[in-house]
């Protein structure tokens, strides 16, 4: 499975109208494209703006081409995007993706909190880090925290190593705090994981999750 992520931002005042607009355009087109597994919009307030991540999952690169065309790294825009967007990425990022809670947890549910975190390893340590997450770190969250709904593990090659993204899914911010503590944005990185990482985000980002309709 392949994850595709795009980032943009609107003014805070335009955020709700932009969500409605995307339901009529991009989100609807994602879901109508053969090979799309799931689509969701992540949003958060940020410095007087509202930041959006479009998060989609695909069966193959050919499925993504069915939506985006041959240049899959180019972002796809719609006629009224210029009216809404105050920031935009002109390219998108693609990752090898695994639903660590099992393939039947998609799509996400309305109102979930998505916690997004990045870490980077050397190529030599990447497989060991992924095994550690799968065998020890992530199962422990399932066992300990009520309100934990699953996690997507994303991975891609970057200059000098491997980038990992975890997108953990939560029923509420209280569930996030049960996992991370009162400073819920602080990264939770066990010592054995730190030993395999070259660097990582010290803070995680949290988004309201809006699944595509239909």
GISULKA-V221183 format. One record per helix or strand. SS is the DSSP state (helix for helix, strand for strand). FROM is the first residue (numbers start at 1). TO is the last residue. If there is no record, write none. Layout:
BEGIN
SS|FROM|TO, SS|FROM|TO
END
This chain:
BEGIN
strand|2|11, helix|12|24, helix|26|32, strand|36|46, strand|49|58, helix|61|68, strand|74|74, helix|81|84, strand|85|88, strand|91|91, strand|93|99, helix|103|105, strand|113|121, helix|123|144, strand|148|158, strand|161|170, helix|173|180, strand|186|186, helix|191|194, strand|197|200, strand|203|203, strand|205|211
END
